[in-house]
Structure formats: structure tokens, C-alpha cells
Amino acid sequence: MKISIQGIPGSFHHQVALNCFGEDAEILGFRTFEEAAKCVSKGECEFGILAIENSIAGAILPNYELIDRYNLTIKDEYYLPISHNLMCLKGQQIDDITEVRSHPMALLQCKKFFEAYPNIKLIDDVDTASVARRIKDEKLKNVAAIASTTAAKIYRLEILAGDIQTVKNNFTRFIILQKPILDLGLVQPNKASIKVTVNNEKGILAKLLSLISSSGLDLSKIQSIPVIDKPWEYAFFIDLQFENYQAYQSVIQDIKSDFGDVKIFGEYENRK
């Protein structure tokens, strides 16, 4: 089984791939999210993994657009607790470190930890795991990375401090993508991700939200994006949670009839 991810071994995407598909899966790492999505769309891998939102940083908007543009389906979701760890070549102490490199978001989430180390320079880099790999390959002394424990294990680095993120309850939601197959199998879905392109009418969004609420569905996420070829019109990416699948199907039909176009990205089990 081939799984596409953005990033290299030791990245958080790689960790999710291992957790979801096991070590026997062939994990294909790509430089960008788009390349990972395209791999699934072209049928060159069975599934792809994309981060879609973080509990601190919010939604990753470009990835919503990739699901839509490449006509992919959400098979499942996975919530990964994000643990940031300070690591370097073995044999060094934290007082030996003069600079720390990592993804800008990782540096931001760990900023408070480094207030106690004013002599350490924080430098933005491509991502977390690639810095860890570079330290190992180039034997960089006095340089540390912020990355996962998986990265430390793969690149044989020593963890100087663990869980250094300011907010400990930090999760990223990942989605498992496949080509458009709405085969529910034996799983009874209680969550759906949809895109609604509403008609350009006054108050229509308020009416849409009222319909969802009155039908007993829980709107757990809504994200607006402009419709490119229709200035000042918007589409909405919506996550719905429900206990009654038939009630959800009825709402989808009502939206199609009274509000605009609906595209179902996936129907799956809520993992949160």
C-alpha cells in the first residue's frame, strides 16, 4: 500500500502515516501538499495524508482548496497531539546550543521556552524533520532542531528537552484522502465534510445555519472561501456531526433544493 505525505521521515505527517497504516506501508514523501494530493488523484498511491487544521493556528486554507480541485474524498480523520522536542547531536548540553532551526509555526509555539535562553538564536527553516536530518547528515554542532520524538529516533539525535510547546493541549487534525469513493462499508458515519456554494441572496447564510441547527445537526466547522470566477460570492467548507444519518441526508437534499450547490467531500466516523 502506498501512502503520500508532505514531508520526510520524522515529520508529523510521517508519524500519522505510521499510526494509521503501520510500518509495512510504503510512505512516499513530497515537498508540497499539492504534490501529495496529486499523487492520490493520479492513482499513483491509494491514500494521502493532509493536515487540515491546528487547535492553535487554525485552518490550513490552501489544503481545503486542494481537496476540491483534485476531486478527492475524505476517508477518515486523525487527531495527533503535537509534541515539540528540542534535539541535537549527542554529547551536547543546552548551554552549547547557539541556534535553533525549525518551521516558523513550531518556533512560535515554543517561544516561551526560549525566554530562559536569550543567547539562542531562533531561525525559520523549511520544516521540523528536515532540520533534524540536516543536523545528523552534516554533523552540525551547536545547532538544535525542534521536531518529533520520531525524528529524534530516526536521525539518532539526543532530546535536550521534551514537550517544550507553550500550550500543552495542542492537536493537529489530519485527513486521510482517497479518490472519490463514498463506500461507507460497515462504518456508520456520524460526521461529514461538505462544500456549499450558496446563491447570492440577502441573509442566505443565516438561513442555511438555521436549517442545520433546527435539524439537530452540529456544525463543528465552517470556513468561507471566495468563488474565483464570481466576484463577491462565497463557498463554504462545512463539517457536520450528527447522530441520525437519515436526518443528515434530508438536510443535504434541502440545501441542494433551496440554497445552492453541494459537494460531499466525505462521510466518516468522528475521531475527536
C-alpha positions, 0 to 999 in steps of 0.5 A, spaced: 500 500 500 502 506 498 501 512 502 503 520 500 505 525 505 508 532 505 514 531 508 520 526 510 521 521 515 520 524 522 515 529 520 508 529 523 505 527 517 510 521 517 508 519 524 500 519 522 502 515 516 505 510 521 499 510 526 494 509 521 497 504 516 503 501 520 510 500 518 509 495 512 506 501 508 510 504 503 510 512 505 512 516 499 514 523 501 513 530 497 515 537 498 508 540 497 501 538 499 499 539 492 504 534 490 501 529 495 494 530 493 496 529 486 499 523 487 492 520 490 488 523 484 493 520 479 492 513 482 499 513 483 498 511 491 491 509 494 491 514 500 494 521 502 495 524 508 493 532 509 493 536 515 487 540 515 487 544 521 491 546 528 487 547 535 492 553 535 493 556 528 487 554 525 485 552 518 490 550 513 486 554 507 490 552 501 489 544 503 481 545 503 482 548 496 486 542 494 481 537 496 476 540 491 480 541 485 483 534 485 476 531 486 478 527 492 474 524 498 475 524 505 476 517 508 477 518 515 480 523 520 486 523 525 487 527 531 495 527 533 497 531 539 503 535 537 509 534 541 515 539 540 522 536 542 528 540 542 534 535 539 541 535 537 547 531 536 549 527 542 554 529 547 551 536 547 548 540 553 543 546 552 548 551 554 552 549 547 546 550 543 547 557 539 541 556 534 535 553 533 532 551 526 525 549 525 518 551 521 516 558 523 509 555 526 513 550 531 518 556 533 512 560 535 509 555 539 515 554 543 517 561 544 516 561 551 521 556 552 526 560 549 525 566 554 530 562 559 535 562 553 536 569 550 543 567 547 539 562 542 538 564 536 531 562 533 531 561 525 525 559 520 527 553 516 523 549 511 520 544 516 521 540 523 524 533 520 528 536 515 532 540 520 533 534 524 536 530 518 540 536 516 543 536 523 545 528 523 547 528 515 552 534 516 554 533 523 552 540 525 554 542 532 551 547 536 545 547 532 538 544 535 532 542 531 525 542 534 521 536 531 518 529 533 520 524 538 520 520 531 525 524 528 529 524 534 529 516 533 530 516 526 536 521 525 539 518 532 539 525 535 539 526 543 532 530 546 535 536 550 528 537 552 521 534 551 514 537 550 517 544 550 510 547 546 507 553 550 500 550 550 500 543 552 493 541 549 495 542 542 492 537 536 493 537 529 487 534 525 489 530 519 485 527 513 486 521 510 484 522 502 482 517 497 479 518 490 472 519 490 469 513 493 463 514 498 463 506 500 461 507 507 462 499 508 460 497 515 462 504 518 456 508 520 458 515 519 456 520 524 460 526 521 461 529 514 465 534 510 461 538 505 462 544 500 456 549 499 456 554 494 450 558 496 446 563 491 447 570 492 441 572 496 440 577 502 441 573 509 442 566 505 447 564 510 443 565 516 438 561 513 442 555 511 445 555 519 438 555 521 436 549 517 442 545 520 441 547 527 433 546 527 435 539 524 439 537 530 445 537 526 452 540 529 456 544 525 463 543 528 466 547 522 465 552 517 470 556 513 468 561 507 472 561 501 471 566 495 468 563 488 474 565 483 470 566 477 464 570 481 466 576 484 463 577 491 460 570 492 462 565 497 463 557 498 463 554 504 467 548 507 462 545 512 463 539 517 457 536 520 456 531 526 450 528 527 447 522 530 441 520 525 444 519 518 437 519 515 436 526 518 443 528 515 441 526 508 434 530 508 438 536 510 443 535 504 437 534 499 434 541 502 440 545 501 441 542 494 433 544 493 433 551 496 440 554 497 445 552 492 450 547 490 453 541 494 459 537 494 460 531 499 467 531 500 466 525 505 462 521 510 466 518 516 466 516 523 468 522 528 475 521 531 475 527 536 
